[in-house]
Amino acid sequence: MEPLKDPLGDRFLPNLKPPPSEFLSKKLLFPNDNIIPDLRVLKDHLHDEGRVAKADCLAIVQCTGDVFQREPNLLELMDPITIIGDIHGQFYDLIKILDLAGDLDCTKYLFLGDFVDRGTFSIEVILLLYALKLNYPNSVFLTRGNHESRQLTNHFNFRCECLNKYDLEVYNTIMDSFDKLPLACIINKKFLAVHGGISPSLEKLSNITSLSRFCEIPRKGLLCDLLWSDPIDTDIGSSPEKFKPNLIRDCSYYYGSIAVNEFLTKNKLLSIIRAHEAQVDGYKMHKWNGNSEFPVVITVFSAPNYCDIYNNKGAILKLINHNLHVQQYNYTIHPYLLPNYKNIFTWSIPFVIEKVLGIMLSILKKGSDEENDAKNIGKGLKEIQNELKNNRDDMFKNKIKAVVSMMQMLKVLKDENEAILQLKGMCPDSRIPRGLLQEGKGAIYNAIESFKSAKKLDLPNEKRPE
């Protein structure tokens, strides 16, 4: 595909390959005139920041949704299999995962949800995963995560990404496909693989198979708990209650060792494999029954350097001949995008405003000087004139103070634009703390440094929105 042209030859980074100039052609994407996309061509095109035409995007999503609809709530698979946790729109890390995961001709892939949100390449992740599913329907399997919902994709950035790259029709079509995703998987008849975990409503596996899944994720109940619950964060999983309310998520439950062991024993299972929580090493073995025993819960998280701030490793799990292997990896550098898909013109506005405010300040100061030099108009009007003069002086002073304050904020905004945008990207609602701009450069960088303990700061984003 021919790259974007550079007629003036003045690109700042001339050695950086420009993105493709056009949509990927239908003939290249669908070489056999059917709905099966060419994986290599699509992956390379998306890697180069190319786009897929809306009609072709819709075709891939709709056809994959039809495949999901025919699958059961609870998949049943045997090894060899590679299990992948959260991806969260980190397309370039997904490419590394596929390089590490093994040959699909002799293994299977199971993705445990949270394909979208937080990262900036969720559309590319969906197109590549769905293309994998269409090419290998009996080897690639996807289950639903809590972010595969209208509520969270609207609260975070996937809906915004869809509207930026396509439109509302593409977003709604992808949401419809999410409603059709399977909910969990039994592997080797010994492992329950699910995004979040178990529930007070889950006694038998048949409780999952009998669920009506083709809907938005409810606020409570088994469907909610499968995608939202978490293990208790203690070394031995101890808790006076089997399940206790999950206050961090503001929905669902925490489950402890008593609940997990009862469930595993009743259903003749060995362990629960789940995703849903960032881990510094990319995985965590919850050995609640002792270090010599097999972990009753295993968390896998496959998005390294989550949100570009966590500095965590990513990991995938491989089950081969009933043996479990963990493979870790570091993040892959990705193309830089401004937060919220901001364009260069919006980015430049603070520079323009600062100049305009400088002009306004000069005008106001001149007006104030002229007022101070005004002569008496007459003895009879002296008192009135003095009163008006004082009021105008105060008015000019207040205006000048306001403009100077604005100029200070705009100077900080201009000089530290990138830092502020990074800060906004880490804050809920993309808003920086009130008063931070007026505190200047030091406060901004101190705030970012405090965000290095990213998981602690990111807790508000773990909460389910109202």
C-alpha positions as CSV (number, residue, x, y, z in Angstrom):
1,M,0.0,0.0,0.0
2,E,1.4,3.4,-1.0
3,P,2.3,5.6,2.0
4,L,1.1,9.2,2.4
5,K,2.9,11.6,0.2
6,D,5.3,14.3,1.4
7,P,5.2,16.8,-1.4
8,L,7.3,19.4,0.4
9,G,9.9,17.0,1.7
10,D,9.8,18.6,5.2
11,R,8.8,15.8,7.5
12,F,10.3,16.2,10.9
13,L,11.2,12.5,11.0
14,P,11.9,11.6,7.4
15,N,13.1,8.1,8.3
16,L,9.8,7.2,9.9
17,K,7.6,5.4,7.5
18,P,4.3,7.3,6.8
19,P,1.0,5.5,7.2
20,P,-0.8,4.1,4.1
21,S,-2.5,6.8,2.1
22,E,-5.7,4.8,1.4
23,F,-8.0,2.2,3.0
24,L,-6.9,-1.4,2.6
25,S,-8.3,-2.5,-0.8
26,K,-11.1,-5.1,-0.7
27,K,-9.3,-7.4,-3.0
28,L,-6.3,-7.5,-0.7
29,L,-8.4,-7.9,2.4
30,F,-10.7,-10.6,1.0
31,P,-8.6,-12.3,-1.7
32,N,-11.0,-15.2,-2.2
33,D,-14.1,-13.1,-2.5
34,N,-15.5,-14.4,0.8
35,I,-15.7,-13.1,4.3
36,I,-12.4,-14.6,5.4
37,P,-9.8,-11.8,5.6
38,D,-6.2,-12.3,4.8
39,L,-4.6,-12.2,8.2
40,R,-1.0,-11.3,7.2
41,V,-2.2,-8.4,4.9
42,L,-4.6,-7.1,7.6
43,K,-2.0,-7.3,10.4
44,D,0.7,-5.6,8.4
45,H,-1.7,-2.8,7.3
46,L,-2.9,-2.1,10.8
47,H,0.6,-2.2,12.1
48,D,1.5,0.5,9.7
49,E,-1.4,2.6,11.0
50,G,-3.5,1.9,8.0
51,R,-7.3,2.0,8.0
52,V,-10.0,-0.5,6.9
53,A,-13.0,0.8,5.0
54,K,-16.2,1.0,7.0
55,A,-18.1,-1.5,4.9
56,D,-15.2,-4.1,5.3
57,C,-15.0,-3.4,9.1
58,L,-18.7,-4.0,9.4
59,A,-18.5,-7.2,7.4
60,I,-15.8,-8.6,9.6
61,V,-17.6,-7.6,12.9
62,Q,-21.0,-8.9,11.8
63,C,-19.7,-12.2,10.5
64,T,-17.6,-12.8,13.7
65,G,-20.7,-11.9,15.8
66,D,-22.6,-14.7,13.9
67,V,-19.9,-17.2,14.9
68,F,-20.0,-16.1,18.5
69,Q,-23.8,-16.5,18.6
70,R,-23.5,-20.2,17.6
71,E,-21.1,-20.9,20.5
72,P,-22.3,-22.0,24.0
73,N,-22.1,-19.9,27.1
74,L,-19.5,-22.3,28.5
75,L,-16.8,-23.5,26.1
76,E,-15.1,-26.8,26.6
77,L,-11.5,-27.1,25.3
78,M,-8.4,-29.3,25.7
79,D,-4.8,-28.4,25.6
80,P,-2.5,-27.4,24.0
81,I,-3.9,-24.0,24.6
82,T,-2.5,-20.4,25.2
83,I,-4.6,-18.3,27.6
84,I,-4.4,-14.5,27.2
85,G,-5.7,-11.9,29.7
86,D,-6.6,-8.3,29.3
87,I,-5.4,-6.5,26.2
88,H,-7.1,-3.1,26.5
89,G,-6.5,-1.7,23.1
90,Q,-2.7,-2.3,23.1
91,F,-2.5,-3.5,19.5
92,Y,1.3,-3.5,19.2
93,D,1.5,-5.7,22.3
94,L,-1.1,-8.0,20.8
95,I,1.2,-8.6,17.8
96,K,4.0,-9.6,20.2
97,I,1.5,-12.0,22.0
98,L,0.7,-13.7,18.7
99,D,4.4,-14.2,18.0
100,L,4.8,-15.8,21.4
101,A,1.5,-17.8,21.6
102,G,2.4,-20.6,19.3
103,D,1.4,-21.9,15.9
104,L,-2.4,-22.0,15.5
105,D,-2.0,-25.2,13.4
106,C,-1.0,-27.1,16.6
107,T,-2.4,-25.0,19.5
108,K,-5.5,-23.0,20.5
109,Y,-5.9,-19.4,21.8
110,L,-8.3,-18.4,24.5
111,F,-8.7,-14.7,25.1
112,L,-10.3,-13.8,28.5
113,G,-11.9,-10.5,27.6
114,D,-11.2,-6.8,28.0
115,F,-10.1,-6.3,24.4
116,V,-10.9,-2.6,24.4
117,D,-10.7,0.7,26.4
118,R,-7.8,2.5,28.1
119,G,-5.4,1.9,25.2
120,T,-5.7,3.8,21.9
121,F,-5.8,1.1,19.3
122,S,-8.9,-0.9,20.3
123,I,-10.4,-0.9,16.8
124,E,-7.2,-2.5,15.5
125,V,-7.3,-5.1,18.3
126,I,-10.9,-6.0,17.5
127,L,-10.3,-6.3,13.8
128,L,-7.3,-8.5,14.2
129,L,-8.9,-10.7,16.9
130,Y,-12.1,-11.1,14.8
131,A,-10.0,-11.9,11.7
132,L,-8.2,-14.6,13.7
133,K,-11.6,-16.0,14.7
134,L,-12.9,-16.1,11.2
135,N,-9.7,-17.8,9.9
136,Y,-9.4,-20.3,12.8
137,P,-13.0,-20.7,14.2
138,N,-12.1,-24.0,15.9
139,S,-8.7,-22.8,17.4
140,V,-9.3,-19.2,18.5
141,F,-11.8,-18.5,21.2
142,L,-12.9,-15.2,22.9
143,T,-14.8,-14.8,26.1
144,R,-16.4,-11.6,27.4
145,G,-14.8,-9.2,29.9
146,N,-16.4,-6.4,31.9
147,H,-15.2,-3.8,29.3
148,E,-17.2,-5.5,26.5
149,S,-20.2,-3.4,27.5
150,R,-21.9,-0.2,26.4
151,Q,-21.6,1.3,29.9
152,L,-17.8,1.0,30.2
153,T,-16.9,1.7,26.6
154,N,-19.0,4.9,26.9
155,H,-17.3,5.8,30.2
156,F,-13.8,5.1,28.9
157,N,-12.5,5.8,25.4
158,F,-13.6,3.0,23.1
159,R,-16.8,4.8,22.0
160,C,-14.8,8.0,21.4
161,E,-12.3,5.9,19.3
162,C,-15.0,4.5,17.2
163,L,-16.5,7.9,16.5
164,N,-13.1,9.2,15.7
165,K,-12.2,6.4,13.3
166,Y,-15.6,5.5,12.0
167,D,-19.1,6.4,13.3
168,L,-21.9,5.3,15.6
169,E,-23.0,2.5,13.4
170,V,-19.6,0.7,13.7
171,Y,-19.7,1.2,17.5
172,N,-23.2,-0.2,17.8
173,T,-22.3,-3.2,15.6
174,I,-19.3,-4.0,17.7
175,M,-21.4,-3.7,20.9
176,D,-23.9,-6.2,19.4
177,S,-21.1,-8.6,18.8
178,F,-19.9,-8.2,22.4
179,D,-23.4,-9.3,23.6
180,K,-22.8,-12.6,21.8
181,L,-19.5,-13.5,23.3
182,P,-19.3,-16.7,25.4
183,L,-18.9,-16.2,29.1
184,A,-16.4,-18.8,30.3
185,C,-14.5,-22.0,29.4
186,I,-13.6,-25.3,30.9
187,I,-10.1,-26.5,30.0
188,N,-9.0,-30.1,30.3
189,K,-12.1,-30.6,32.5
190,K,-10.0,-29.2,35.3
191,F,-9.8,-25.4,34.9
192,L,-12.5,-22.8,34.9
193,A,-11.3,-19.9,32.7
194,V,-13.4,-16.7,33.1
195,H,-12.7,-13.0,33.2
196,G,-13.5,-12.1,36.8
197,G,-14.4,-15.2,38.9
198,I,-17.1,-17.0,40.8
199,S,-20.3,-15.8,42.4
200,P,-22.7,-16.6,45.3
201,S,-25.1,-17.6,42.5
202,L,-22.6,-20.1,41.0
203,E,-22.9,-23.6,42.5
204,K,-22.7,-25.8,39.4
205,L,-21.4,-25.2,36.0
206,S,-24.9,-25.7,34.7
207,N,-25.7,-22.3,36.2
208,I,-23.4,-20.7,33.5
209,T,-24.9,-22.8,30.7
210,S,-28.4,-21.8,31.6
211,L,-27.7,-18.0,31.6
212,S,-29.3,-15.7,29.0
213,R,-26.1,-13.9,27.8
214,F,-27.3,-11.8,24.8
215,C,-27.7,-8.5,26.6
216,E,-25.8,-5.6,28.3
217,I,-24.0,-6.7,31.4
218,P,-26.5,-6.3,34.4
219,R,-25.6,-4.5,37.6
220,K,-25.9,-7.7,39.7
221,G,-26.4,-11.4,39.4
222,L,-24.3,-14.3,38.0
223,L,-23.6,-12.7,34.6
224,C,-22.3,-9.6,36.4
225,D,-20.2,-11.6,38.9
226,L,-18.5,-13.8,36.3
227,L,-17.1,-10.6,34.7
228,W,-16.6,-8.3,37.7
229,S,-15.7,-10.3,40.8
230,D,-12.2,-10.5,42.3
231,P,-10.2,-12.8,44.7
232,I,-9.5,-11.5,48.2
233,D,-6.1,-9.8,48.1
234,T,-4.4,-11.8,51.0
235,D,-1.8,-14.5,51.0
236,I,-4.2,-17.2,52.2
237,G,-7.5,-15.8,50.9
238,S,-8.9,-15.7,54.4
239,S,-12.2,-14.0,55.1
240,P,-15.0,-14.5,57.7
241,E,-17.4,-14.5,54.8
242,K,-17.4,-16.7,51.7
243,F,-18.2,-13.6,49.6
244,K,-18.1,-10.0,50.6
245,P,-19.2,-6.9,48.7
246,N,-16.6,-5.6,46.3
247,L,-16.3,-1.9,47.4
248,I,-13.5,-1.2,44.9
249,R,-15.6,-2.2,41.9
250,D,-18.8,-0.9,43.5
251,C,-20.5,-4.0,42.3
252,S,-20.2,-7.8,42.6
253,Y,-18.1,-9.6,45.2
254,Y,-14.7,-10.6,46.6
255,Y,-14.3,-14.4,46.9
256,G,-12.0,-16.1,49.4
257,S,-10.5,-19.5,49.9
258,I,-13.6,-21.1,51.5
259,A,-15.8,-20.1,48.5
260,V,-13.2,-21.2,46.0
261,N,-12.4,-24.5,47.5
262,E,-16.1,-25.4,47.9
263,F,-16.7,-24.5,44.3
264,L,-13.7,-26.5,43.0
265,T,-14.5,-29.5,45.1
266,K,-18.2,-29.6,44.1
267,N,-17.4,-29.3,40.4
268,K,-14.3,-31.5,40.4
269,L,-12.0,-28.8,39.2
270,L,-8.4,-27.9,40.0
271,S,-8.2,-24.2,39.6
272,I,-9.8,-20.9,38.4
273,I,-7.9,-19.0,35.7
274,R,-9.0,-15.4,35.4
275,A,-7.9,-11.9,34.2
276,H,-9.4,-8.6,35.2
277,E,-6.6,-7.2,37.5
278,A,-3.2,-5.7,36.5
279,Q,-0.2,-7.6,38.0
280,V,3.3,-6.3,38.2
281,D,4.7,-9.5,36.8
282,G,1.8,-10.1,34.4
283,Y,0.4,-13.0,36.5
284,K,-0.2,-14.0,40.1
285,M,-0.5,-17.5,41.6
286,H,-3.0,-17.4,44.5
287,K,-1.7,-20.3,46.6
288,W,-4.3,-20.2,49.3
289,N,-3.9,-23.8,50.2
290,G,-0.1,-23.6,50.8
291,N,3.0,-23.1,48.7
292,S,3.3,-26.8,48.0
293,E,-0.2,-27.0,46.5
294,F,-1.4,-26.0,43.1
295,P,-2.8,-22.4,43.1
296,V,-6.6,-22.4,43.4
297,V,-6.8,-19.1,41.5
298,I,-4.4,-17.8,38.8
299,T,-4.6,-14.3,37.5
300,V,-3.1,-13.5,34.1
301,F,-2.8,-9.9,32.7
302,S,-1.5,-9.5,29.2
303,A,-1.3,-5.7,28.8
304,P,2.4,-4.7,29.6
305,N,3.0,-1.1,30.8
306,Y,-0.8,-0.8,31.2
307,C,-2.1,2.6,30.2
308,D,1.6,3.6,29.4
309,I,2.2,4.2,33.1
310,Y,2.1,1.0,35.1
311,N,5.5,-0.4,34.1
312,N,4.2,-3.9,34.6
313,K,5.1,-6.9,32.6
314,G,2.6,-8.8,30.4
315,A,2.1,-12.6,30.6
316,I,0.3,-15.4,28.9
317,L,-0.3,-18.9,30.1
318,K,0.4,-22.1,28.1
319,L,-1.2,-25.4,29.0
320,I,0.7,-28.2,27.2
321,N,0.3,-31.9,28.1
322,H,-1.4,-30.9,31.3
323,N,1.6,-28.7,32.3
324,L,1.2,-25.0,33.0
325,H,3.9,-22.6,31.6
326,V,4.1,-18.8,32.1
327,Q,5.6,-16.6,29.5
328,Q,6.4,-13.0,30.3
329,Y,7.3,-10.1,28.1
330,N,7.8,-6.3,28.1
331,Y,5.8,-3.7,26.3
332,T,6.3,-2.8,22.6
333,I,6.7,0.8,21.7
334,H,3.7,2.1,19.8
335,P,3.0,5.2,17.6
336,Y,2.3,8.3,19.7
337,L,-1.2,9.7,19.7
338,L,-2.4,12.7,21.6
339,P,-4.9,11.8,24.4
340,N,-8.6,11.6,23.4
341,Y,-7.4,11.6,19.7
342,K,-6.7,15.3,19.9
343,N,-5.6,16.9,16.6
344,I,-2.7,19.2,16.1
345,F,-4.9,22.2,15.7
346,T,-6.5,21.7,19.1
347,W,-3.1,21.0,20.5
348,S,-1.9,24.4,19.2
349,I,-4.7,26.5,20.7
350,P,-2.9,27.4,23.9
351,F,-0.1,29.0,21.9
352,V,-2.6,31.1,20.0
353,I,-4.5,32.1,23.1
354,E,-1.4,33.2,24.9
355,K,-0.6,35.6,22.1
356,V,-4.1,37.0,22.1
357,L,-4.0,37.5,25.9
358,G,-0.7,39.3,25.5
359,I,-2.4,41.8,23.1
360,M,-5.4,42.2,25.5
361,L,-3.1,42.9,28.4
362,S,-1.3,45.6,26.4
363,I,-4.6,47.2,25.5
364,L,-5.9,47.1,29.1
365,K,-2.6,48.6,30.5
366,K,-2.7,51.4,27.9
367,G,-6.4,52.1,28.8
368,S,-5.5,52.2,32.5
369,D,-2.6,54.7,31.8
370,E,-4.8,57.0,29.8
371,E,-7.4,57.0,32.5
372,N,-4.9,58.0,35.1
373,D,-3.8,60.9,32.9
374,A,-7.4,62.2,32.4
375,K,-7.9,65.9,33.3
376,N,-10.7,67.5,35.2
377,I,-13.7,68.3,33.0
378,G,-15.1,70.9,35.4
379,K,-15.2,71.8,39.0
380,G,-18.9,70.9,39.3
381,L,-18.2,67.4,38.0
382,K,-15.0,66.7,40.0
383,E,-16.5,64.5,42.6
384,I,-18.5,62.5,40.1
385,Q,-15.4,62.2,37.9
386,N,-13.3,61.0,40.8
387,E,-15.8,58.4,41.8
388,L,-16.0,57.1,38.2
389,K,-12.3,57.2,37.9
390,N,-11.8,55.1,41.0
391,N,-14.4,52.6,39.8
392,R,-12.8,52.4,36.4
393,D,-9.3,52.0,38.0
394,D,-10.6,49.1,40.1
395,M,-12.3,47.6,37.0
396,F,-9.1,47.9,34.9
397,K,-7.0,46.5,37.7
398,N,-9.3,43.5,38.1
399,K,-9.3,43.0,34.4
400,I,-5.5,43.1,34.3
401,K,-5.2,40.7,37.2
402,A,-7.6,38.3,35.5
403,V,-5.7,38.4,32.2
404,V,-2.4,38.0,33.9
405,S,-3.8,35.0,35.8
406,M,-5.1,33.6,32.5
407,M,-1.7,34.2,30.8
408,Q,0.1,32.4,33.6
409,M,-2.2,29.4,33.2
410,L,-1.9,29.4,29.4
411,K,1.9,29.6,29.7
412,V,1.9,26.6,31.9
413,L,-0.6,24.9,29.6
414,K,1.6,25.7,26.5
415,D,5.0,24.8,28.1
416,E,3.8,21.7,29.8
417,N,1.2,20.6,27.3
418,E,2.4,17.1,27.0
419,A,2.7,16.6,30.7
420,I,-0.8,17.9,31.3
421,L,-2.3,15.6,28.6
422,Q,-0.5,12.7,30.2
423,L,-2.0,13.7,33.5
424,K,-5.5,14.1,32.1
425,G,-5.1,10.6,30.5
426,M,-4.6,9.2,34.0
427,C,-7.4,11.1,35.7
428,P,-11.0,9.9,35.7
429,D,-13.2,12.0,33.3
430,S,-9.9,13.3,31.7
431,R,-9.9,16.3,34.0
432,I,-6.9,17.6,35.9
433,P,-7.3,18.5,39.6
434,R,-8.7,21.9,40.2
435,G,-6.1,24.6,40.8
436,L,-3.2,22.5,39.5
437,L,-2.5,24.8,36.5
438,Q,-2.2,27.9,38.7
439,E,0.4,26.1,40.9
440,G,2.7,25.9,37.9
441,K,5.2,23.4,36.4
442,G,6.4,21.8,39.6
443,A,3.0,20.8,40.8
444,I,2.2,19.2,37.5
445,Y,5.3,17.0,37.5
446,N,4.9,16.2,41.2
447,A,1.4,15.0,40.3
448,I,2.6,12.8,37.5
449,E,5.3,11.4,39.8
450,S,2.7,10.6,42.4
451,F,0.9,8.7,39.7
452,K,3.9,6.3,39.4
453,S,2.1,4.4,42.1
454,A,-0.4,4.0,39.2
455,K,-2.5,1.2,40.6
456,K,-3.3,3.1,43.7
457,L,-4.2,6.2,41.7
458,D,-6.2,4.3,39.1
459,L,-8.6,2.8,41.7
460,P,-11.4,5.2,40.8
461,N,-11.3,3.8,37.3
462,E,-11.7,0.3,38.6
463,K,-15.1,1.3,40.0
464,R,-18.1,0.5,37.9
465,P,-19.7,3.8,36.8
466,E,-23.3,4.6,37.7
